[in-house]
Amino acid sequence: MMAVMQAYRFALDPSPAQARDLQRHAGAARYAFNWALAAVKANIGQRVAERSYGVADQDLTPAVGWNLPALRRAWNQAKPAAAPWWPQCSKEAFNTGLDAMARALRNWADSKSGKRQGKRVGFPRFKSKRNTTPSTRFTTGVIRVEADRHHVTLPRLGTIKTHESTRKLARRLEAGTARILSATVRYQAGRWFCSFTVEVTRPQRRPARPYEVIGVDLGVKSLAVLSNGHVIDNPRHLVAGLRRLRRLSRRAARQIGPHDTKANVRRTASKNWADTRRALGRAHARVSNLRRDSLHKLTTTLAATYGTIVIEDLNVAGMAKNRLLARAIHDAGFGEIRRQLDYKTRWHGGTLIVASRWFPSSKTCSDCGATKPKLRLSERVYTCENCGLVLDRDLNAARNLAALAAQHNVAGSGPETSNARRANQKTPSVGQVALKREPGTATADQTGTVHAQARTASHGISQD
């Protein structure tokens, strides 16, 4: 048995009074966030001004703590005057905003000091009612799924009807294999949703083919090409919904919106513009839901079937710089596929191997191992000048990825995840791949044999 953190998300059908309560709690969270940000900025400005006057450090105004306990203490002291209406909302609503403020300040500080990697995080900004997604998180109080499997109970909000059955979570709760830790309500695309963070005890599983290795080459033309020759078509959900998105966007542009572009001033938006904006949000949500559904089906099938899955560490940000392919790359969801495979392989008892982004899977011949110095994106068929192999480009890359698992087993190391962004990585002009391997050789400690696929690991590793 293994304990994992899992989320269960259900759409809600609140009554008009409950919808107003939900909006009130979300507004309280946003208000607490803005209050904390204003307090922090005022405290910083006061201390800077005092230093400019020559005040000694020990005589400066005490600094406001940036962690959650300090912000909560400050809020409890100021809330009678700052928010006289605070008894109308649960304390969890204000705690949601204060926690978001504490995390935002920590992320900014870590990014500025170099502790946080990635894109530089800016200083927190105030949240507006118009551009903020309403949400509230509950961690204490009565949080449960009702026995009728069509209602959920939340603190101060009471029992709310769900749009769909909660049987998936209710069965685990009744069996004692799940424990609810928190609940988050969120307004998205014209509907309220409730997400439960649950600690689930899952049994140890085993893939249907535990000794088989599969290489997965992700792409735009085909979403995924497997080393066994199976091709998963790219559904292109954004392309399918683009016509409706464009039509709604043009309609909204013709209506009276909140911003007058000619006078460069704000104004009251028309109800027709608000209706069109909601319809546009629903259209975007439909595309997102369809993409999420197809990716979950793909990754679940792979994780439940194959014992070892090999994928590439794709530089999605760099690939998206190509303005001709950026939309298609983002629509495919390469990063989401890797994220889902990461935890689903652990759930099903499999192994995920991530090849380095410098591994020349497309330029390498899957038969003899020779590497081409250059391979244009327009060349969809790989032709080896050394052995004469003619094979689909994506299938050739998938077979090379599958063969990489043999090197992984021999080395006995973890997944190949280092990307060496600053390293001088170049594809050799001639010769073999840097990873030494020969088709049909046995791995160490009788761990398996690499099948000849177009004589290189076509079906992966099989148990002797």
Beta strands, then each sheet from edge to edge (+ up, - down):
strand 1: 2-11
strand 2: 135-138
strand 3: 144-145
strand 4: 151-154
strand 5: 158-161
strand 6: 178-188
strand 7: 191-202
strand 8: 209-218
strand 9: 222-226
strand 10: 231-233
strand 11: 259-260
strand 12: 265-266
strand 13: 306-312
strand 14: 351-355
strand 15: 381-383
strand 16: 390-392
strand 17: 449-450
strand 18: 461-462
sheet 1: 1+ 7- 6+ 2-
sheet 2: 3+ 4- 5+
sheet 3: 10+ 9- 8+ 13+ 14+
sheet 4: 11+ 12-
sheet 5: 15+ 16-
sheet 6: 17+ 18-
end
